Amino acid sequence: MRKDGKAKTKKAPKARGKTGGVFQELYKHRSLYLMTVPALIFFLIFSYIPMAGIYYAFVDYDFSKGIFGSPFVGLKNFLYFVQGGWDAPIVYLTRNTVLYNLVFIFLGNVIQCAFAIMVSIVASRVFKRVTQSIMLLPYFVSYVIVGTIAYNIFNSNYGVLNSIISALGGQEINVYMMKWVWPFIIVFFYLWKGTGYGMVVYLAAITGFDQEIYEAAKIDGCNSIKEIRYITLPLLKPTFIMLVLFSLGGIMRGQFDLFYNLVQRNGQLFRVTDVLDTYIYRSMTVNFNMGTSTAAGVYQSVFGFILVLIVNTIIRKKSPENALF
């Protein structure tokens, strides 16, 4: 009580400013934020600063004048990329890139998930380790070696395939002139090389599941098939969706090393095997056209970004807990 008989009132605490709160948060968790500095520097140097190179897409680049001294041409490089109607490079490059990556993503994840489940239900630890090692081994094989293996199999002169056909009395074939078979060859080698590595991710998720659920299911009379259907697959669903979403972020990145080393510079197969990455590479190294190659790269990035936003929006409406943002 004050001398005049009035009760004392407590002063309301001062509102903490936003700036002070941010700095206090940074100081409080300074160790954690310092750990992110190398990653931030990496993305700044290799992702954000190079974005200035987008300007190449809007100039007729002259090596003697440099990027900012070259004449500005607006959208001319993009028009060259889209001219030709249904035969325009943008049409078949987008088709090939998207379709190949959709097969790689969905078929690859399904096969990886299936192999992970099969390995997880095997009781023998020795068999598990041997199987995982054998399946993981192709992942460490360079795509240069993969291309050499494919060439020695399908070469028309002395390839293994034609040698077997000749030994059986059949007519030799030139696989490098058969467009329809190459999508299957490319998908096969991609799955052969990447299945073992992807399987490890799903296997790690399965080993983290609560084993009491499986024990309770066995008490209730569930066999292995029912356990997979009603326990393993539902628990793997979030992991599957997350991996697919992350993969869709690079759907316009066409596995350059795979396509380049398998097909190399065989122009007969470009319509069914050429993707945006190989087209950009040839534009820079064969045609020396910096503007066209950069325009293709800008289109590749923007299209991929929009596609990720669309897919994430659809998933957020159907299954909000599995969306990226």
Contacts in CASP RR format, 6 or more apart in sequence:
PFRMAT RR
TARGET T0000
AUTHOR 0000-0000-0000
METHOD contacts of the structure
MODEL  1
MRKDGKAKTKKAPKARGKTGGVFQELYKHRSLYLMTVPALIFFLIFSYIP
MAGIYYAFVDYDFSKGIFGSPFVGLKNFLYFVQGGWDAPIVYLTRNTVLY
NLVFIFLGNVIQCAFAIMVSIVASRVFKRVTQSIMLLPYFVSYVIVGTIA
YNIFNSNYGVLNSIISALGGQEINVYMMKWVWPFIIVFFYLWKGTGYGMV
VYLAAITGFDQEIYEAAKIDGCNSIKEIRYITLPLLKPTFIMLVLFSLGG
IMRGQFDLFYNLVQRNGQLFRVTDVLDTYIYRSMTVNFNMGTSTAAGVYQ
SVFGFILVLIVNTIIRKKSPENALF
1 7 0 8 1.000
1 8 0 8 1.000
2 8 0 8 1.000
26 33 0 8 1.000
53 67 0 8 1.000
53 294 0 8 1.000
54 294 0 8 1.000
54 298 0 8 1.000
55 67 0 8 1.000
55 68 0 8 1.000
56 67 0 8 1.000
56 290 0 8 1.000
56 291 0 8 1.000
56 293 0 8 1.000
56 294 0 8 1.000
57 77 0 8 1.000
57 78 0 8 1.000
57 291 0 8 1.000
57 294 0 8 1.000
57 295 0 8 1.000
57 297 0 8 1.000
57 298 0 8 1.000
58 72 0 8 1.000
58 73 0 8 1.000
58 74 0 8 1.000
58 75 0 8 1.000
58 77 0 8 1.000
59 67 0 8 1.000
59 69 0 8 1.000
59 70 0 8 1.000
59 71 0 8 1.000
59 72 0 8 1.000
59 73 0 8 1.000
59 74 0 8 1.000
59 291 0 8 1.000
60 70 0 8 1.000
60 71 0 8 1.000
60 73 0 8 1.000
60 76 0 8 1.000
60 291 0 8 1.000
61 67 0 8 1.000
61 70 0 8 1.000
61 290 0 8 1.000
61 291 0 8 1.000
62 69 0 8 1.000
62 70 0 8 1.000
62 71 0 8 1.000
77 291 0 8 1.000
77 292 0 8 1.000
77 294 0 8 1.000
77 295 0 8 1.000
78 295 0 8 1.000
78 299 0 8 1.000
80 292 0 8 1.000
80 295 0 8 1.000
81 88 0 8 1.000
81 89 0 8 1.000
81 90 0 8 1.000
81 292 0 8 1.000
81 295 0 8 1.000
81 296 0 8 1.000
81 299 0 8 1.000
82 88 0 8 1.000
82 89 0 8 1.000
82 90 0 8 1.000
85 91 0 8 1.000
89 279 0 8 1.000
89 296 0 8 1.000
90 299 0 8 1.000
92 271 0 8 1.000
92 274 0 8 1.000
93 274 0 8 1.000
93 275 0 8 1.000
93 276 0 8 1.000
93 279 0 8 1.000
93 296 0 8 1.000
94 276 0 8 1.000
94 303 0 8 1.000
96 272 0 8 1.000
96 273 0 8 1.000
96 274 0 8 1.000
96 275 0 8 1.000
97 251 0 8 1.000
97 252 0 8 1.000
97 254 0 8 1.000
97 275 0 8 1.000
97 276 0 8 1.000
97 277 0 8 1.000
97 300 0 8 1.000
98 251 0 8 1.000
98 252 0 8 1.000
100 183 0 8 1.000
100 186 0 8 1.000
100 187 0 8 1.000
100 254 0 8 1.000
100 255 0 8 1.000
100 275 0 8 1.000
101 247 0 8 1.000
101 250 0 8 1.000
101 251 0 8 1.000
101 252 0 8 1.000
101 253 0 8 1.000
101 254 0 8 1.000
101 255 0 8 1.000
102 251 0 8 1.000
103 187 0 8 1.000
104 187 0 8 1.000
104 190 0 8 1.000
104 247 0 8 1.000
104 255 0 8 1.000
105 244 0 8 1.000
105 247 0 8 1.000
105 248 0 8 1.000
105 251 0 8 1.000
106 244 0 8 1.000
107 187 0 8 1.000
107 191 0 8 1.000
108 191 0 8 1.000
108 194 0 8 1.000
108 195 0 8 1.000
109 240 0 8 1.000
109 243 0 8 1.000
109 244 0 8 1.000
109 247 0 8 1.000
111 191 0 8 1.000
111 195 0 8 1.000
112 194 0 8 1.000
112 195 0 8 1.000
112 196 0 8 1.000
112 198 0 8 1.000
112 199 0 8 1.000
112 201 0 8 1.000
112 202 0 8 1.000
113 202 0 8 1.000
113 236 0 8 1.000
113 240 0 8 1.000
115 135 0 8 1.000
115 195 0 8 1.000
115 196 0 8 1.000
115 199 0 8 1.000
116 198 0 8 1.000
116 199 0 8 1.000
116 200 0 8 1.000
116 201 0 8 1.000
116 202 0 8 1.000
116 203 0 8 1.000
116 205 0 8 1.000
116 206 0 8 1.000
117 202 0 8 1.000
117 206 0 8 1.000
117 228 0 8 1.000
117 232 0 8 1.000
117 236 0 8 1.000
119 128 0 8 1.000
119 131 0 8 1.000
119 132 0 8 1.000
119 199 0 8 1.000
119 203 0 8 1.000
120 203 0 8 1.000
120 206 0 8 1.000
120 207 0 8 1.000
120 232 0 8 1.000
121 224 0 8 1.000
121 228 0 8 1.000
122 128 0 8 1.000
122 131 0 8 1.000
132 196 0 8 1.000
132 199 0 8 1.000
132 200 0 8 1.000
132 203 0 8 1.000
135 195 0 8 1.000
135 196 0 8 1.000
135 199 0 8 1.000
136 196 0 8 1.000
136 197 0 8 1.000
136 199 0 8 1.000
136 200 0 8 1.000
138 192 0 8 1.000
138 193 0 8 1.000
138 194 0 8 1.000
138 195 0 8 1.000
138 196 0 8 1.000
139 193 0 8 1.000
139 194 0 8 1.000
139 196 0 8 1.000
139 197 0 8 1.000
141 193 0 8 1.000
143 193 0 8 1.000
143 257 0 8 1.000
143 258 0 8 1.000
143 260 0 8 1.000
143 261 0 8 1.000
143 262 0 8 1.000
144 257 0 8 1.000
144 261 0 8 1.000
146 189 0 8 1.000
146 193 0 8 1.000
146 258 0 8 1.000
146 261 0 8 1.000
146 262 0 8 1.000
147 189 0 8 1.000
147 261 0 8 1.000
147 262 0 8 1.000
150 185 0 8 1.000
150 189 0 8 1.000
150 262 0 8 1.000
152 159 0 8 1.000
152 160 0 8 1.000
153 159 0 8 1.000
153 160 0 8 1.000
153 161 0 8 1.000
154 161 0 8 1.000
154 175 0 8 1.000
154 176 0 8 1.000
154 185 0 8 1.000
155 162 0 8 1.000
156 162 0 8 1.000
156 172 0 8 1.000
156 173 0 8 1.000
156 174 0 8 1.000
156 175 0 8 1.000
156 176 0 8 1.000
161 173 0 8 1.000
161 175 0 8 1.000
162 172 0 8 1.000
162 173 0 8 1.000
165 171 0 8 1.000
165 172 0 8 1.000
165 173 0 8 1.000
166 172 0 8 1.000
175 181 0 8 1.000
175 185 0 8 1.000
176 266 0 8 1.000
176 268 0 8 1.000
176 269 0 8 1.000
177 268 0 8 1.000
179 268 0 8 1.000
179 269 0 8 1.000
179 271 0 8 1.000
179 272 0 8 1.000
180 272 0 8 1.000
182 263 0 8 1.000
182 269 0 8 1.000
182 272 0 8 1.000
182 273 0 8 1.000
183 272 0 8 1.000
183 273 0 8 1.000
185 262 0 8 1.000
186 258 0 8 1.000
186 259 0 8 1.000
186 262 0 8 1.000
186 273 0 8 1.000
189 258 0 8 1.000
189 262 0 8 1.000
190 255 0 8 1.000
190 258 0 8 1.000
201 239 0 8 1.000
201 243 0 8 1.000
202 236 0 8 1.000
202 239 0 8 1.000
202 240 0 8 1.000
205 235 0 8 1.000
205 236 0 8 1.000
205 239 0 8 1.000
206 232 0 8 1.000
206 235 0 8 1.000
206 236 0 8 1.000
209 231 0 8 1.000
209 232 0 8 1.000
209 235 0 8 1.000
213 231 0 8 1.000
214 227 0 8 1.000
214 231 0 8 1.000
217 226 0 8 1.000
217 227 0 8 1.000
217 230 0 8 1.000
217 231 0 8 1.000
218 227 0 8 1.000
222 230 0 8 1.000
222 231 0 8 1.000
237 322 0 8 1.000
238 321 0 8 1.000
238 322 0 8 1.000
241 315 0 8 1.000
241 319 0 8 1.000
241 322 0 8 1.000
242 322 0 8 1.000
242 324 0 8 1.000
245 308 0 8 1.000
245 311 0 8 1.000
245 312 0 8 1.000
245 315 0 8 1.000
245 322 0 8 1.000
245 323 0 8 1.000
245 324 0 8 1.000
248 307 0 8 1.000
248 308 0 8 1.000
248 311 0 8 1.000
249 304 0 8 1.000
249 307 0 8 1.000
249 308 0 8 1.000
250 304 0 8 1.000
251 304 0 8 1.000
251 307 0 8 1.000
251 308 0 8 1.000
252 276 0 8 1.000
252 300 0 8 1.000
252 301 0 8 1.000
252 303 0 8 1.000
252 304 0 8 1.000
252 307 0 8 1.000
253 276 0 8 1.000
253 277 0 8 1.000
253 300 0 8 1.000
254 275 0 8 1.000
254 276 0 8 1.000
254 277 0 8 1.000
254 278 0 8 1.000
255 275 0 8 1.000
255 277 0 8 1.000
256 275 0 8 1.000
256 277 0 8 1.000
256 278 0 8 1.000
256 281 0 8 1.000
259 273 0 8 1.000
259 274 0 8 1.000
259 275 0 8 1.000
259 277 0 8 1.000
259 278 0 8 1.000
260 278 0 8 1.000
260 281 0 8 1.000
262 273 0 8 1.000
263 269 0 8 1.000
263 270 0 8 1.000
263 273 0 8 1.000
263 274 0 8 1.000
263 278 0 8 1.000
276 296 0 8 1.000
276 297 0 8 1.000
276 299 0 8 1.000
276 300 0 8 1.000
279 293 0 8 1.000
279 296 0 8 1.000
280 293 0 8 1.000
280 296 0 8 1.000
280 297 0 8 1.000
280 300 0 8 1.000
281 293 0 8 1.000
283 289 0 8 1.000
283 291 0 8 1.000
283 292 0 8 1.000
283 293 0 8 1.000
283 296 0 8 1.000
284 290 0 8 1.000
284 293 0 8 1.000
312 323 0 8 1.000
312 324 0 8 1.000
312 325 0 8 1.000
315 322 0 8 1.000
315 323 0 8 1.000
316 323 0 8 1.000
END
